[in-house]
Amino acid sequence: MTTDVIDRVLDGLVDMHCHSGPSPMPREFDHAGGARDGWDRLRMRAMVAKCHHHNTQMDVLAQRSQLEDIPTEVIGAVALNSTVGGLNLAQVQLCLGLGGKVVYLPTVSSGRHIDCHAENLGFPTPTVTLTAERIEVVRDGEVVPELGPIFDLIAEHDAVLNGGHLHPEDISACFAAARERGVRRFVVSHPDFVIGADPAQCSSYIEQGALIEHELHMYDPGAKMRWPVEQLMQWISALGPENTLIGSDLGQAGFPRPVDAFRRVAEALLDLGLPEKDLRRIVHDNPRELLGLDG
């Protein structure tokens, strides 16, 4: 597969999951640096800046002077972990009110993620001491009341609700409660890492309106996990390209640049027989529709 073919398929892609800086975790580049690299090399349409520890829409505004001449749009997000006060409506108001588009249910503060730390899955170490308090989203079989106004606000802004790093059953419960309050855009990230959701469970998320996001971090041979790309191909075949997203989940210090990972994994998927139109739908059409991007 030639580089020209790969770049043509990837042209204008959207990275749904980029760990650019600043962050308490060591980062390879900041948001402007990631956007510049994405535009210069693949005309990246947009990237979602994800941090487990703060509202990245404030970063986007602070880096506005660096971003203004870069066509790639950097989209802010907030993850409802203990460092932002947990299920904190004010943080969601701040993020979405200032232009952010994605709200993550607890990630590093979820019970599932905290339990995975005991399994030694190789999570990075922050550069400062951080308190990670366990945040529950379901109590006595019911979604906690703090989430109601948050779901209302997400619906009002027509923003994206991501299932975070929750247990599979808790994601289902939260999505159901959010749908009742008008939320219509949902994502589940890396279902087979931390979360532990199988294809059947993911099919139920799709029935709730979700897209299933897989990460280059797991599959790029230049990164550390190096899962077989055949596994990603199996997911795409099982759930359909129309229900699939790919994010880089990259930006960590010492890891590959997202563009390089997109190229390598795209080449591997095409070599395995994924039609070009399906890959383009996954990296281009699906995320643009999800985020309400034009052009």
C-alpha positions in Angstrom: 0.0 0.0 0.0 1.5 3.3 -1.0 1.8 6.3 1.2 -0.2 8.4 -1.3 -3.1 6.0 -1.0 -3.0 5.9 2.8 -2.8 9.7 3.0 -5.7 10.1 0.6 -7.9 7.9 2.7 -6.9 9.7 5.9 -7.0 13.2 4.5 -9.2 15.4 6.7 -9.5 12.9 9.5 -10.7 13.7 13.1 -8.7 12.4 16.1 -11.4 11.7 18.7 -9.0 11.1 21.6 -5.7 13.1 21.8 -3.7 13.4 25.1 -2.0 16.7 24.2 -0.7 19.0 26.9 -0.7 20.7 29.3 -1.3 17.9 31.7 0.0 16.6 35.0 1.1 13.6 32.9 4.3 14.0 30.8 3.3 15.0 27.3 5.1 14.9 23.9 3.3 18.1 22.6 0.7 20.6 23.5 -2.7 21.2 21.7 -1.3 23.7 19.2 1.6 21.4 18.4 -0.7 18.4 17.8 -3.0 20.5 15.7 -0.1 21.9 13.6 1.4 18.4 13.0 -2.0 17.0 12.1 -2.8 19.8 9.6 0.7 19.9 8.0 0.8 16.2 7.4 -2.8 14.9 6.9 -4.9 18.1 6.8 -6.6 16.9 10.1 -10.0 18.5 10.4 -10.2 18.4 14.2 -8.9 16.7 17.3 -10.5 16.3 20.7 -8.1 17.3 23.5 -8.6 14.9 26.4 -7.2 15.3 29.9 -8.2 13.1 32.8 -7.5 16.0 35.2 -8.9 19.3 33.9 -11.2 21.0 31.5 -9.3 21.3 28.3 -11.6 24.0 26.7 -9.7 26.5 29.0 -6.5 25.3 27.4 -8.0 25.8 23.9 -8.9 29.4 24.8 -5.5 30.1 26.4 -3.7 28.8 23.3 -6.0 30.7 20.9 -3.2 32.9 19.6 -1.2 29.8 18.7 -4.2 28.0 17.1 -5.6 30.9 15.1 -3.5 30.2 12.0 -4.0 26.4 12.2 -7.0 25.1 10.3 -7.3 22.0 12.5 -10.0 22.6 15.1 -9.1 21.7 18.7 -12.2 20.7 20.6 -12.2 20.9 24.4 -13.6 18.4 26.8 -14.0 17.7 30.5 -13.7 14.3 32.4 -15.7 14.2 35.6 -12.9 13.0 37.9 -12.0 14.0 41.4 -9.6 16.7 40.2 -12.5 18.7 38.8 -14.8 18.0 41.7 -16.3 14.8 40.4 -19.9 15.0 39.1 -19.6 18.8 39.1 -22.2 20.7 37.1 -20.2 23.9 37.2 -17.3 22.3 35.3 -19.7 21.1 32.6 -21.2 24.5 32.4 -17.7 26.0 32.0 -16.6 23.5 29.4 -19.7 23.5 27.2 -20.5 27.1 27.7 -17.1 28.2 26.4 -17.2 25.9 23.4 -16.2 22.4 24.5 -18.1 19.5 23.0 -17.4 16.3 24.9 -18.1 15.3 28.5 -16.5 12.1 29.9 -18.1 10.2 32.7 -15.4 9.3 35.4 -12.3 7.8 33.9 -9.4 7.7 36.4 -11.8 8.1 39.3 -14.1 5.3 38.2 -14.1 2.2 40.3 -13.2 0.1 37.3 -10.2 2.2 36.6 -9.0 2.2 40.2 -9.4 -1.6 40.3 -7.3 -1.8 37.1 -4.4 0.0 38.8 -4.1 -3.0 41.1 -3.9 -5.2 37.9 -0.7 -3.2 36.9 -1.9 -2.3 33.3 0.9 0.2 32.9 -0.8 3.5 33.4 1.6 6.6 33.4 2.7 8.3 36.5 1.8 12.0 37.1 4.4 14.6 37.6 2.6 15.9 40.7 0.8 14.1 43.6 -2.9 13.7 42.8 -5.7 12.4 44.9 -7.9 10.1 42.9 -11.1 9.5 44.8 -13.5 6.8 43.7 -16.7 8.4 42.1 -19.8 6.3 41.9 -22.4 7.0 39.2 -24.8 4.2 40.1 -26.0 3.7 43.7 -28.5 1.1 44.8 -29.3 0.3 41.2 -30.1 3.9 40.2 -28.0 6.6 38.5 -27.0 9.1 41.1 -29.1 12.3 41.1 -26.1 14.6 40.5 -26.0 13.4 36.9 -29.5 14.6 36.1 -28.6 18.3 35.6 -25.4 17.3 33.9 -27.3 15.3 31.3 -29.8 18.1 30.9 -26.9 20.5 30.1 -25.3 18.0 27.6 -28.6 17.7 25.9 -29.1 21.5 25.8 -25.7 21.9 24.0 -26.2 18.8 21.9 -22.8 17.7 23.1 -21.2 14.2 23.3 -21.4 12.0 26.4 -18.5 9.5 26.6 -18.9 6.5 28.9 -15.5 7.1 30.6 -13.9 4.1 32.2 -17.0 2.8 33.9 -18.1 -0.8 34.4 -20.1 -1.9 31.3 -23.4 -2.1 33.3 -22.9 1.4 34.6 -22.3 2.8 31.1 -25.6 1.3 30.0 -27.5 2.7 33.0 -26.0 6.2 32.4 -26.7 6.2 28.7 -30.3 5.1 29.4 -30.8 7.9 31.9 -29.1 10.5 29.6 -31.3 9.5 26.6 -34.4 10.0 28.8 -33.2 13.6 29.3 -32.5 14.3 25.7 -28.9 13.4 25.1 -28.4 11.9 21.7 -24.6 11.7 21.1 -22.7 8.9 22.9 -19.3 7.2 22.7 -17.7 4.2 24.4 -13.9 4.3 24.3 -11.6 1.3 24.2 -14.2 -1.2 25.3 -11.6 -4.0 25.5 -9.2 -2.0 27.7 -10.1 -1.1 31.3 -13.9 -1.2 30.7 -14.1 -4.9 29.7 -17.1 -4.7 27.4 -17.5 -7.5 24.8 -19.0 -7.1 21.3 -22.5 -8.1 22.5 -22.4 -5.4 25.2 -21.2 -2.9 22.6 -24.1 -3.8 20.3 -26.4 -2.8 23.1 -24.6 0.6 23.4 -25.0 1.0 19.7 -28.8 0.4 20.1 -28.7 3.2 22.7 -27.2 5.5 20.0 -23.4 5.1 20.8 -20.4 4.9 18.5 -17.6 2.5 19.6 -14.1 4.1 19.7 -10.9 2.1 19.4 -7.5 3.6 20.1 -4.2 3.6 18.1 -2.4 3.5 21.4 -3.3 -0.2 21.6 -2.6 -1.2 18.0 0.3 0.9 16.7 3.5 -1.1 16.6 5.4 2.0 17.5 3.6 2.3 20.8 3.9 0.0 23.8 0.8 -2.2 23.9 1.1 -3.5 20.3 -2.1 -5.5 20.2 -2.6 -7.3 16.8 -4.4 -5.2 14.3 -6.4 -8.3 13.4 -8.2 -7.8 16.8 -9.3 -4.3 15.7 -10.4 -5.7 12.3 -12.5 -8.2 14.2 -14.2 -5.4 16.1 -14.9 -3.5 12.9 -16.3 -6.6 11.2 -18.5 -7.5 14.2 -20.0 -4.0 14.8 -19.7 -2.4 11.4 -17.7 0.6 10.2 -20.8 2.8 10.5 -20.6 2.3 14.3 -16.9 2.7 14.7 -14.5 5.5 15.6 -10.7 5.5 15.9 -8.8 7.9 18.2 -5.1 8.1 18.7 -5.1 8.0 22.6 -1.6 9.4 22.0 0.4 12.4 23.2 2.2 10.8 26.0 5.9 11.6 26.3 8.1 9.2 24.3 5.1 7.8 22.3 4.5 8.1 18.5 2.8 11.2 17.0 -0.8 10.5 16.2 -0.2 11.1 12.4 2.4 8.3 12.3 0.2 5.9 14.3 -2.8 6.7 12.0 -0.7 5.9 8.9 0.7 2.6 10.3 -2.6 1.3 11.6 -4.5 2.4 8.5 -2.0 0.6 6.3 -2.4 -2.6 8.3 -6.2 -2.4 8.2 -6.2 -1.8 4.4 -3.7 -4.7 4.0 -6.1 -6.9 5.9 -8.9 -6.1 3.4 -10.8 -3.2 5.0 -12.2 -1.3 2.1 -10.9 2.2 1.7 -14.5 3.6 1.9 -15.0 1.9 5.3 -11.8 3.3 6.8 -12.7 6.7 5.5 -16.1 6.5 7.1 -14.5 5.5 10.4 -11.9 8.3 10.6 -13.6 11.0 8.6 -17.4 10.8 8.2 -18.5 9.3 11.6 -16.6 11.7 13.8 -17.6 14.7 11.8 -21.2 13.8 12.1 -20.9 13.1 15.8 -19.2 16.4 16.5 -21.4 18.4 14.2 -18.5 19.6 12.0 -19.0 21.0 8.6 -16.8 20.7 5.5 
